[in-house]
Amino acid sequence: MKIKYSACLVLGLVLTVLLLSSSKEPSVPLKPNVILIMTDDQGYGDLSSHGNPIIKTPEMDKLREESVRFTDFHVAPMCTPTRGQLMTGLDAMRNGATFVCRGRSMIRTDIKLMPEYFSKAGYATGMFGKWHLGDSYPHRPRFRGFQEVLSFRAWGITSLADTWGNSYFDPVLMHNGVDKKYEGYCTDIYFDEAMNWIKNRKSENKPFFVYIPTNTPHTPEWVADAYSSPYQGNFAGKPIPSNFFGMIANIDENIGKLEVFLKKENLQDNTILIFLSDNGTQNRDAQELFNDGMRDLKRSVYEGGHRVPLFIRWKDGKLVHGTDINELTQVQDLLPTLIELCGLDSNKDKFDGTSLASLLKGETKKLDDRMCVSQYRVSGEKWDSAVVMWDKWRLVGENELYHLPSDPGQQRNVATDFPEVAKKMSTYYDKWYDEVSVEYARERYITIGSQFANPMTLYSSDWQGDYCDNQANLRKGTAKGYWDVIVDKEGIYEIELRRWSEGSGKPLIDSYDGSPDSEVGVRPIAKAQLIVGDFNKTVDTRPQDTYVKFRMKLKKGKSKITTNFLDKNGVILNGAFYLKVIRI
């Protein structure tokens, strides 16, 4: 009898707990995860589902079929402006990052970035791939909201700022700011490491935001033969860019692996998956083979330079999957869209972009009438280079007007036929420019001497001055520039000036390949000069010197660093392309 009584008591307690549990409010569903994939230099026409007769992209095509597709979606014609607009929801001229180098690749630090919104909302945030928004403190991704970062410097592997002698195969990458050698192909590594990181986050029971910006299919066009060999040859008498298409095929394969992983981990349904590219195709052969009828390619303000694919899928979000959205949309729209879809706190921040959530959910089929401007480059001058977009009209520069439905290839300028349209778009641009040019002119600084980046190397790709971003600029050795800096703390500093990367071990005067009979890159450097604050000193150099070190006391606050290498007669040859700053 005691056993029966005890069993009944236990059963009663269990039923009571179940009843109490069922009477509680249902648990709040986990916020959606977000994975944002952005390829580098893949054009709208570089997918088989968009009509390309050569390339095969089955995984991208499958994702497209399952997604909401935007057919009139625009980015900037080059990488950095697009990335800055994506991260801020603001026009490039407003956030300051309008070009790939020359001091214009950095967003102002008073602007909040996409990962900061997610991090504040309790998300785990990770980035695996290309940043290209500054390589010095506080512009690196680890200081702009990303908790986990696997990346490289500047525009990509083999850039001037990259590790000397690096490759797409078995590359040296920066893991949370520390260089580390990895095995495998770069794109495979980004996806594999992203999936490993996601898997480790599951135990934390909080949502994640993952950004996978590949550096492929950007040049150099390096990929394994297994991916490029199917595309060797010609099509309709034109050469097929086998390596370029091979890099896209590799990305496609990795998207397939990601999909298998998400399904296996039961993450696919409550993950917002976004796919886009950062500008039009970079490959001239690819553009001539198929570009969906658009004019031109990367760097151009004609349609082929900035219209790209955008696919968005969120199964649990009940989006209008499998449908096309033909509204004029822009990369600045993605941040306000994700803020609304994920319930993030925007603190009433203002964006140039607009949320696309209502379009994605089918709550509306039209956006309010809008004009969008895309302007990039260094000068910041009016119309350099700019396009105004209004529905299906395009005002390219001040004087070229195109109507895309009747002229998708933008071959017939109709400005004189529709002067009222051209006037309205030009008037809008003038007002827009007057507003954003004030923001464009605001200075952006690199901070030296901070405890978070000491020592720190500054690169000529982040200086203001001559274009000096590539190995070709390094070999030529004639560029000059300066860095605007903020000295974080007063104290004694050592600054090392280099003409070649520290990892190269090359003397200042050396040729590019180091051979005695080569003149490529040889410079008759005999002196070095450093100007920073009140400090201005010139010293003699020796032929064997790989760098020159200066020591000085710096005051806290804003300053400018200028460096010069000179010949024996005191003629300035070039600046120091690498600058190592150490606060003692």
ABEGO torsion letter per residue (X at the ends): XAAAAAAAAAAAAAAAAAAAAAABBBBBBBBBBBBBBBBBGBBAAABAAAGBAABBBAAAAAAAAABBBBABBBBBABAAAAAAAAAAGBBAAAAGBABABGGAABBBAABBBAAAAAAAAGBBBBBBEBAGAEABOAABAAAAGBABBBBBBEAEBGBAABBBGBBABGBBBBBGGBBBBBBEBAAAAAAAAAAAAAAAAAAAGBBBBBBBBBAOABOBBBBBAAAAAAABEBBGGBBBBAAAAAAAAAAAAAAAAAAAAAAAAGAAAABBBBBBBABBBABAAAAAABAGGBBEBBGBABAAAABBBBBBBBAAAGBBBGBBBABBBBAAAAAAAAAAAAGBBAGGBBBABBBAAAAAAGABABBBBBBBBBBBEAAGBBGOBBBBBBEABBBBEAABBBBAAABAAGABBAAAABAAAAAAAAAAAAAAAAAAAAAAABBBBBBBGBAABOBBBBBAAABBEBBBABAAAAAAGABBBBBBBBBABBEBBBBBBBABBAAAGBBAABBAAGBAABABGBBBBABBBBBBEABBBBBBBBAABABBBBBBBBBBEBBBBBBBBBBAAGBBABBBABBBBBBX
